[in-house]
Amino acid sequence: MRAMEARAAAIAAGEAGELIWLLEHPPLYTAGVSAKPEDLLDSQRFPVFQTARGGQYTYHGPGQRVAYVMLDLNARGRDVHAFVRALEAWVIEALARFNVVGETRRGRVGVWVERRTPGLPPREDKIAAIGVKLRKWVSFHGISLNVEPDLKHFSGIVPCGVTQHGVTSLVDLGLPVTMDEADAALKSAFEAIFGPATLAQPTAPSILGETENAPPQS
């Protein structure tokens, strides 16, 4: 979080370029600014971190790709809702590369998939969460895409405050997608939504990969 905030400040000051970090966390829960204490069902299960991002409780862990997004909305249009829609479109575009139909829902941030089983009513499961923070119109925090996490780990919280729907992953949907394949899909889909990007050198040992965005075109 300190590194993200420092980078966002440098971007806002014109001292650094935009950046995307692709990470994989150990098992943990994070609380956004709207998190409700009663939604933390098992506070002893994993470490719990308070964050400044929007949203409620979520889980991060192995098999889940977290993308921290530090983009300059001063150059991309100062529209928070359009930015969140673009993040959702990014995930939907990446999922399409695996023939998965990701969808959005009114009143629910994130990306969902509809699952149909013969003889049963359809159900919706969340496959990607979104929680961002803006400071001086530069974003940080971002998205998490479930590739192959242990879905039982979500049971220690009410994910994003939603009780009537579940969570899923690419592997849970029957697709043996690797993290490398998910990264490739995210990187190509990012360029389709946000524009050209170049590979940056990692700035810390814990960072698995970074993508530095090219200057926005007018």
C-alpha positions as CSV (number, residue, x, y, z in Angstrom):
1,M,0.0,0.0,0.0
2,R,2.8,2.4,0.8
3,A,4.5,1.6,-2.5
4,M,1.2,2.2,-4.4
5,E,0.5,5.5,-2.7
6,A,4.1,6.7,-3.3
7,R,3.8,5.7,-7.0
8,A,0.4,7.4,-7.3
9,A,1.8,10.6,-5.8
10,A,4.7,10.5,-8.2
11,I,2.4,10.0,-11.2
12,A,0.3,13.0,-10.0
13,A,3.4,15.1,-9.7
14,G,4.5,14.2,-13.2
15,E,7.6,12.3,-11.9
16,A,6.6,8.8,-12.9
17,G,4.7,6.9,-15.5
18,E,1.5,4.9,-15.1
19,L,2.0,1.3,-13.8
20,I,0.2,-2.0,-13.4
21,W,1.4,-4.6,-10.9
22,L,0.4,-8.2,-11.3
23,L,0.7,-9.9,-7.9
24,E,-0.2,-13.1,-6.0
25,H,-0.8,-12.7,-2.3
26,P,-0.6,-15.2,0.6
27,P,-4.0,-15.9,2.1
28,L,-5.5,-12.7,3.7
29,Y,-8.6,-10.6,3.9
30,T,-8.8,-6.9,3.1
31,A,-11.4,-4.4,4.3
32,G,-12.4,-1.5,2.1
33,V,-13.8,1.7,3.4
34,S,-17.4,0.3,3.3
35,A,-16.6,-2.9,5.2
36,K,-19.1,-3.9,7.9
37,P,-17.7,-5.6,11.0
38,E,-20.4,-8.3,10.9
39,D,-19.2,-9.3,7.4
40,L,-15.9,-10.6,8.9
41,L,-17.2,-14.0,9.9
42,D,-13.8,-15.5,11.0
43,S,-11.3,-12.9,12.1
44,Q,-8.8,-15.5,13.2
45,R,-8.6,-17.5,10.0
46,F,-6.2,-15.2,8.0
47,P,-4.6,-11.8,8.6
48,V,-7.0,-8.9,8.1
49,F,-5.7,-5.6,6.5
50,Q,-7.6,-2.3,6.5
51,T,-7.3,-0.5,3.2
52,A,-8.4,2.8,1.7
53,R,-9.9,1.2,-1.4
54,G,-13.6,1.3,-2.1
55,G,-15.8,-1.7,-1.3
56,Q,-16.1,-4.1,1.6
57,Y,-14.3,-7.3,2.6
58,T,-12.6,-9.5,0.0
59,Y,-10.2,-12.4,0.0
60,H,-6.8,-12.6,-1.7
61,G,-4.6,-15.7,-1.9
62,P,-2.7,-18.1,-4.1
63,G,-4.3,-18.8,-7.4
64,Q,-5.8,-15.4,-7.6
65,R,-4.3,-12.7,-9.8
66,V,-4.4,-9.3,-8.2
67,A,-3.8,-6.3,-10.5
68,Y,-2.9,-3.0,-8.8
69,V,-3.7,-0.3,-11.3
70,M,-2.0,3.1,-11.1
71,L,-3.4,5.1,-13.9
72,D,-3.6,8.9,-14.4
73,L,-7.2,9.9,-14.9
74,N,-6.1,13.5,-15.4
75,A,-5.0,12.3,-18.9
76,R,-7.8,9.8,-19.3
77,G,-10.9,11.7,-18.4
78,R,-11.9,12.5,-14.8
79,D,-14.9,10.1,-14.7
80,V,-14.9,7.6,-11.8
81,H,-17.9,5.6,-13.1
82,A,-16.4,5.4,-16.6
83,F,-13.1,4.2,-15.1
84,V,-14.8,1.5,-13.1
85,R,-16.7,0.4,-16.2
86,A,-13.4,0.2,-18.1
87,L,-11.9,-2.0,-15.4
88,E,-14.9,-4.3,-15.7
89,A,-14.5,-4.3,-19.5
90,W,-10.8,-5.2,-19.0
91,V,-11.7,-8.3,-17.1
92,I,-14.6,-9.2,-19.4
93,E,-12.2,-8.9,-22.4
94,A,-9.7,-11.2,-20.7
95,L,-12.3,-13.8,-19.9
96,A,-13.5,-13.8,-23.5
97,R,-10.1,-15.2,-24.4
98,F,-11.1,-18.4,-22.6
99,N,-14.7,-18.3,-24.0
100,V,-16.1,-17.3,-20.7
101,V,-18.9,-14.7,-20.8
102,G,-18.3,-12.2,-18.0
103,E,-21.1,-9.8,-17.2
104,T,-21.8,-6.8,-15.0
105,R,-24.9,-6.2,-12.9
106,R,-26.6,-3.0,-11.9
107,G,-25.8,-2.2,-8.3
108,R,-23.0,-4.8,-8.0
109,V,-19.4,-3.8,-8.9
110,G,-17.3,-6.6,-10.3
111,V,-17.6,-9.3,-13.0
112,W,-20.1,-12.2,-12.8
113,V,-20.7,-15.4,-14.7
114,E,-24.1,-17.1,-15.0
115,R,-24.0,-20.8,-14.4
116,R,-26.7,-23.1,-15.7
117,T,-27.3,-26.7,-14.5
118,P,-30.1,-28.8,-16.1
119,G,-33.1,-28.9,-13.8
120,L,-31.9,-26.1,-11.6
121,P,-32.4,-22.3,-11.8
122,P,-29.5,-20.4,-13.1
123,R,-27.1,-18.9,-10.6
124,E,-24.6,-16.0,-10.7
125,D,-21.1,-16.3,-9.2
126,K,-18.5,-13.6,-8.9
127,I,-15.2,-14.3,-10.7
128,A,-13.5,-10.9,-10.3
129,A,-13.7,-8.1,-7.7
130,I,-12.9,-4.4,-8.2
131,G,-11.9,-1.9,-5.5
132,V,-10.1,1.3,-6.3
133,K,-9.0,4.5,-4.7
134,L,-8.3,7.8,-6.4
135,R,-6.0,10.6,-5.1
136,K,-5.5,13.7,-7.2
137,W,-7.2,11.7,-10.0
138,V,-4.6,8.9,-10.0
139,S,-5.9,5.4,-9.2
140,F,-4.5,2.7,-7.0
141,H,-5.7,-0.7,-5.7
142,G,-7.5,-2.4,-8.6
143,I,-8.9,-5.8,-9.5
144,S,-8.7,-9.5,-8.5
145,L,-9.4,-12.3,-10.9
146,N,-10.0,-15.8,-9.5
147,V,-7.9,-18.2,-11.6
148,E,-7.5,-21.2,-9.2
149,P,-7.8,-20.0,-5.6
150,D,-9.2,-22.2,-2.8
151,L,-12.8,-21.0,-2.9
152,K,-13.4,-22.3,0.6
153,H,-11.2,-19.4,1.9
154,F,-14.0,-17.0,0.9
155,S,-16.2,-18.5,3.6
156,G,-14.5,-16.4,6.4
157,I,-16.1,-13.2,5.1
158,V,-19.2,-12.1,3.3
159,P,-17.5,-11.2,0.0
160,C,-18.2,-7.6,-1.0
161,G,-21.2,-7.7,1.3
162,V,-23.1,-10.0,-1.1
163,T,-24.9,-12.9,0.5
164,Q,-27.2,-14.1,-2.3
165,H,-24.5,-15.1,-4.8
166,G,-21.4,-17.2,-4.7
167,V,-17.8,-17.0,-6.0
168,T,-16.2,-19.0,-8.8
169,S,-12.9,-19.2,-10.7
170,L,-11.7,-20.2,-14.1
171,V,-10.7,-23.6,-12.9
172,D,-14.0,-24.0,-11.0
173,L,-15.7,-23.4,-14.3
174,G,-13.8,-26.4,-15.7
175,L,-11.0,-24.5,-17.5
176,P,-7.5,-25.5,-16.5
177,V,-6.1,-22.0,-17.0
178,T,-2.6,-21.3,-15.6
179,M,-1.6,-18.1,-14.0
180,D,0.8,-17.4,-16.9
181,E,-2.1,-17.8,-19.3
182,A,-4.3,-15.5,-17.2
183,D,-1.5,-12.9,-17.2
184,A,-1.2,-13.1,-21.0
185,A,-5.0,-12.6,-21.3
186,L,-5.0,-9.7,-18.9
187,K,-2.1,-8.0,-20.6
188,S,-3.5,-8.2,-24.1
189,A,-7.0,-7.3,-22.9
190,F,-5.5,-4.3,-21.1
191,E,-4.2,-2.9,-24.3
192,A,-7.5,-3.4,-26.0
193,I,-9.3,-1.3,-23.4
194,F,-6.7,1.2,-22.2
195,G,-4.1,1.4,-25.0
196,P,-0.5,0.4,-25.6
197,A,1.7,-0.7,-22.7
198,T,5.4,-1.6,-22.3
199,L,7.0,-4.0,-19.9
200,A,8.6,-2.4,-16.9
201,Q,11.4,-3.6,-14.7
202,P,10.2,-4.9,-11.2
203,T,10.9,-2.5,-8.4
204,A,10.6,-4.9,-5.5
205,P,11.3,-8.7,-5.0
206,S,7.7,-9.4,-4.1
207,I,6.4,-8.1,-7.4
208,L,5.8,-10.9,-9.9
209,G,5.3,-8.6,-12.9
210,E,4.7,-5.1,-14.0
211,T,3.3,-3.4,-17.0
212,E,4.0,0.3,-17.6
213,N,1.5,2.1,-19.6
214,A,2.6,4.2,-22.6
215,P,1.6,7.9,-22.4
216,P,-2.0,8.3,-23.3
217,Q,-2.7,9.5,-26.8
218,S,-4.7,12.7,-27.3
